[in-house]
Structure formats: structure tokens, C-alpha cells
Amino acid sequence: MSIERKKKEEQSDLAYAQGSAIDVGLQRHMQKVYNVMVIGLAITGLVAYLVANVEPIYNLVFGTPLKWVAMLGPLAFLWLGMTPKRIASMSADNVKMMFVGFAALFGVSLATLFHAYTGESLTRVFFITSGMFAGISLYGYTTKKDLSGVGSFMMMGLIGIIIASIVNIFMQSGMMHFVISVLGVIIFTGLTAWDTQRIKEGYSLSHGDDANSKMAVMGALSLYLNFILLFQYMMSLMGQRE
């Protein structure tokens, strides 16, 4: 009995050690995700501010057909440059550099916000969005509830508001714009919780450092996009125009 008990104790100690290693590794992984996301947001904000406040650059971009490159460039970058197949063939450092480039390009497209809204309202809504994002991401990390159903529903909603936004370009309906903004806040709040849970569950020590590093950058990209788009919809609802 003593031998069997000893074996059970050794197995229990081993399982505890492995669990502890996973916990520490997961914490570091999530820290890396949030750190990369914050770096991306800082780059986007800095580029947007500089482009908006250097008049020759702003006029060059948004006073010419280059505005379409600025507005559609981030979408093309995502679809063509950051595909799963392409990411799999790159090193973790190169994936991070691509994320930095994407964040800078997105900053150019967001420069118009500094001309459309007052600086005070931009600051206020940014902090409100940050608080909302932090709370819902924490929920996604800690909840035991499976959020995959929520994620699927929110993705369908996202397709819906994209179609509605395109239709409203021609209709120019203020009421539809308001409804789209409200739905956008709800959808990207839900996607933040789902993406956080998905990032957490996707981590594994067995993937190796390089694969986990790339997954951290791609996870940061998902949360970054959720934050930016949530912020934009919040500005539509709460921002004070110039």
C-alpha cells in the first residue's frame, strides 16, 4: 500500500507541477497579447495625431485619391498580407513587424477623427472605451461559460452591420446610422469577450515558443481591432463634433 500511495503522490505532484507551468505560461502569453495590443494602439494613435496635425500630409492624403488607399488599405492589408498561410511561413518577429505596419496604416485612416471631433471628447470616449474593454475582456478570461455561441452570433451581426453601413452610404439616414452605431457597440463588446476566451483556450505549452508567439500577435490583432472599432462606434454615439 505504501508503494502505491507513493506512486499516487508522485503522479499528483507531477500533475500539479504541469498545471502550475501551464498557468505561468498562460499568464505570460496573455501579458504578451495585451502588451502587443497596447503597442499597436499607441502607434495608431500617434500616427493618427501626426497626420491630422501636419496639414501638408493631411491634405496630401485626404485631399487626393490617396484617401481611398488610406481608408481601404488596412482592409487589403488584412486580407492579403496577414492570411493564415502567410503567417505560418513567417517568423514571430516578422509577424510582429507586420502588425506594427498595419497599426501605422490604420492610424493614417483614423486621422479624420481628429478633424471630426473635439480633442476633449476623443479623450473622454477613449477612457470610457478602455474601461469597457478591460471589463469585458476580464469577463472573457475568467468566465467558465462557453462563449463560442456568442461569438458566432456576433459574427453574423457584424456581417449585418457591414451590409447596413454600405446601404446607408447611399441612404444617408441619421436614424440608421444611430442604430448601426448601437449595434456596433454591442457586437464588438461581445466579440471582445469571445476573442479573449478563444485566445486563452488556444494557448498550449506543446505548441512551442515560436508558434505561441505568433498566436499572441494574432490574438493581439483581434483584440486591437475590437478596441478600435468599439471606440469608433462609441465616438459616433458620444463624440462631440467640431
C-alpha positions in Angstrom: 0.0 0.0 0.0 2.8 2.4 0.8 4.4 1.9 -2.6 1.0 2.5 -4.4 0.4 5.6 -2.2 3.9 6.9 -3.1 3.2 6.5 -6.8 -0.1 8.3 -6.5 1.6 11.1 -4.6 4.3 11.4 -7.3 1.6 11.4 -10.0 -0.3 14.1 -8.1 2.9 16.2 -7.7 3.7 15.8 -11.4 0.2 16.9 -12.4 0.4 19.9 -10.0 3.8 20.9 -11.5 2.5 20.6 -15.0 -0.6 22.6 -14.1 1.5 25.3 -12.5 3.7 25.5 -15.6 0.7 25.9 -17.8 -0.8 28.7 -15.5 2.5 30.6 -15.5 2.9 30.1 -19.3 -0.7 31.2 -19.9 -0.2 34.4 -17.8 2.9 35.3 -19.7 1.1 34.6 -23.0 -1.8 36.8 -22.2 0.5 39.6 -20.9 2.3 39.4 -24.3 -1.1 39.6 -26.1 -2.1 42.7 -24.2 1.3 44.3 -24.4 1.4 43.9 -28.2 -2.2 45.2 -28.5 -1.3 48.3 -26.4 1.8 49.0 -28.6 -0.4 48.8 -31.6 -2.9 51.2 -30.2 -0.1 53.6 -29.2 1.3 53.5 -32.8 -2.1 54.0 -34.3 -2.9 57.0 -32.0 0.5 58.6 -32.6 0.3 58.3 -36.4 -3.3 59.5 -36.5 -2.4 62.5 -34.4 0.6 63.4 -36.5 -1.2 63.0 -39.9 -4.1 65.1 -38.6 -1.9 67.9 -37.3 0.6 68.2 -40.1 -1.5 70.0 -42.7 0.5 69.2 -45.8 0.4 65.5 -45.1 -3.3 65.5 -44.2 -4.1 67.4 -47.4 -1.9 65.1 -49.5 -3.7 62.0 -48.2 -7.3 63.2 -47.8 -7.4 65.9 -50.4 -6.4 63.5 -53.2 -7.4 60.0 -54.4 -4.9 58.7 -51.8 -7.7 58.9 -49.3 -9.1 55.6 -50.8 -5.7 54.0 -50.1 -5.8 55.3 -46.5 -9.4 54.1 -46.0 -9.2 50.7 -47.8 -5.5 50.0 -47.2 -6.0 48.4 -43.7 -8.6 46.0 -45.1 -6.4 45.0 -48.0 -3.5 44.5 -45.6 -5.5 42.1 -43.5 -6.9 40.1 -46.4 -3.7 39.9 -48.4 -0.8 40.3 -46.0 -2.0 38.6 -42.8 -3.5 35.4 -44.1 -3.1 32.2 -42.0 -0.9 30.6 -44.7 1.4 33.6 -44.9 1.6 33.9 -41.1 2.5 30.2 -40.8 5.5 30.7 -43.1 6.9 33.7 -41.2 8.9 34.1 -38.1 7.3 35.5 -34.9 9.4 38.7 -35.2 8.2 39.3 -38.8 4.6 38.7 -37.8 5.1 41.4 -35.1 6.6 43.8 -37.6 3.6 43.3 -39.9 1.3 44.1 -37.0 3.2 47.3 -36.4 2.9 48.2 -40.1 -0.8 47.5 -40.0 -1.3 49.6 -36.9 0.6 52.5 -38.5 -1.5 52.3 -41.7 -4.7 52.1 -39.6 -3.5 55.3 -37.9 -3.5 57.1 -41.2 -7.1 56.1 -41.9 -8.2 57.3 -38.4 -6.6 60.8 -38.8 -10.0 62.2 -39.8 -11.3 61.6 -36.3 -9.1 64.5 -35.0 -10.8 66.8 -37.5 -14.4 65.5 -37.0 -14.4 65.5 -33.1 -13.1 67.7 -30.4 -9.9 66.6 -28.6 -11.8 66.6 -25.2 -14.5 64.2 -26.5 -11.8 62.0 -28.1 -10.0 61.7 -24.8 -13.2 61.1 -22.8 -14.6 58.4 -25.1 -11.2 56.8 -25.3 -11.1 56.3 -21.5 -14.7 55.1 -21.4 -13.9 52.6 -24.1 -10.8 51.5 -22.3 -12.8 50.8 -19.1 -15.5 48.9 -21.1 -12.9 46.9 -23.0 -10.9 46.0 -19.8 -14.1 44.8 -18.0 -15.5 42.7 -20.8 -12.0 41.2 -21.7 -11.6 40.2 -18.0 -15.0 38.6 -18.1 -14.0 36.6 -21.2 -10.8 35.5 -19.5 -12.4 34.4 -16.2 -15.8 33.0 -17.2 -16.4 29.3 -17.3 -19.2 29.7 -19.8 -18.5 28.7 -23.4 -18.8 31.8 -25.4 -18.4 30.2 -28.9 -22.2 30.6 -29.5 -22.0 34.2 -28.6 -19.0 34.7 -31.0 -20.9 33.0 -33.9 -23.9 35.2 -33.3 -21.8 38.4 -33.1 -20.0 37.5 -36.3 -23.4 37.2 -38.1 -24.3 40.6 -36.6 -21.0 42.0 -37.9 -21.9 40.9 -41.4 -25.3 42.6 -41.0 -23.9 46.0 -39.9 -21.4 45.9 -42.7 -24.2 45.5 -45.2 -26.3 48.1 -43.5 -23.4 50.6 -43.4 -22.9 50.1 -47.2 -26.6 50.7 -47.8 -26.5 53.8 -45.6 -23.8 55.4 -47.7 -26.5 55.9 -50.3 -29.4 56.5 -48.0 -27.7 58.9 -45.6 -30.2 58.1 -42.8 -29.4 59.5 -39.4 -31.6 57.0 -37.7 -30.0 54.1 -39.4 -26.5 55.5 -38.5 -27.6 55.6 -34.9 -28.9 52.0 -34.9 -25.7 50.8 -36.7 -23.6 52.5 -34.0 -25.6 51.0 -31.1 -25.4 47.5 -32.7 -21.7 48.0 -33.4 -21.0 48.7 -29.7 -23.0 45.6 -28.7 -21.3 43.4 -31.3 -17.7 44.4 -30.6 -18.3 44.2 -26.9 -19.4 40.6 -27.4 -16.5 39.8 -29.8 -14.0 41.1 -27.2 -15.2 38.6 -24.6 -15.3 35.8 -27.1 -11.8 36.6 -28.6 -10.3 36.8 -25.1 -11.7 33.3 -24.3 -10.6 32.0 -27.6 -7.0 33.3 -27.2 -6.8 31.8 -23.7 -8.0 28.4 -24.8 -5.8 28.4 -27.9 -2.6 28.6 -25.8 -0.7 25.3 -25.1 2.9 24.6 -23.9 3.1 21.9 -26.6 2.8 24.4 -29.4 6.3 25.7 -28.7 7.6 29.3 -28.2 7.6 30.4 -31.9 4.0 29.2 -32.5 2.7 30.7 -29.3 4.5 34.0 -30.0 2.8 34.2 -33.4 -0.5 33.3 -31.8 0.0 36.1 -29.3 0.4 38.6 -32.1 -2.6 37.4 -33.9 -4.6 37.4 -30.7 -3.4 41.0 -30.1 -4.6 41.9 -33.6 -8.1 40.5 -32.9 -8.4 42.5 -29.6 -6.8 45.6 -31.2 -9.5 45.6 -34.0 -12.2 45.1 -31.4 -11.0 48.0 -29.4 -10.6 50.4 -32.4 -14.0 49.6 -33.9 -15.7 49.8 -30.5 -14.0 53.2 -30.0 -15.2 54.4 -33.4 -18.8 53.4 -32.7 -18.7 54.9 -29.2 -17.4 58.2 -30.8 -20.4 58.1 -33.2 -22.8 57.9 -30.2 -21.0 60.1 -27.6 -18.4 62.2 -29.5 -18.8 66.0 -29.7 -18.2 67.2 -33.3 -16.0 70.1 -34.2 
